[in-house]
Amino acid sequence: MHFFIQKVKFKNLLPVIIGIVLLLPYSMSAQNYTLKGKAKGNEKRKMIIPRTYSPKKATLYSIIPGLGQAYTRKYWKIPIIYTGFGVIGYFVVTNNREYNIYRDAYNCSVINGANCTNPIAKKYNSTTLRLIRDYYRRNLQLSYIVMGSWYLLQILDANVNAQLSHWNVSNNITLDVYPVMKPSPSPDITFYKGIGLRFNF
């Protein structure tokens, strides 16, 4: 197929070209391929067969984090997944510890008053302790929400990887970009200048 674009400034076309250049390799890499040889006379023809995965199986495997990515052979994502869980887990543990400390100090301050022996309760008044306690409680709840979202995200990622494996993209796709000059019917303009795009598939 052949397309012609008239009077297009390069600065306006640049984002489109960059987008095409970036998206085509990504879509091509969405599949895993296996090569099989088929003898024909003295020649050996190579056939490209896409390796497809079941989205249902990928989702079920993802119940154990990272197993869905292993199923779809996206092994490089597994360290990212567990690093994310590690970072989120650190915030869960930290916020939970601080919440318990200031909760106990606040309860001691309110219940025992001046007789409270908690060192933190002696350092802050009950109003400040309540504000700090609520701060860490909100952070703890947010940490649990982020961890749940991260868990669901890795399930969704495995499912999408399996879905993309069904894309049937030809290896013969090429995109040629070249300058074009075309005669103009207007007497004031001799030629139209533009850019030609040629897709081969």
Buried (B, 14 or more C-beta within 10 A) or exposed (E): EEEEBEEEEEEEBEEEBEEEEEEBEEEBEBBBEEEEEEEEEEEEEEEEEBEBBBBEBBBBBBEEBBBBBBBBEBEEBBEBBBEBBEEBEEBBEBBBEBBEBBBBBBBBBEEEEEEBEBEBBEEBEBEBBBEBBBBBBEBBEEBBEBBEEBBEEBBEBBBBBBBBBEEEBEEEEEEEEEEBEEEEEEEEEEEBEBBBBEEEE
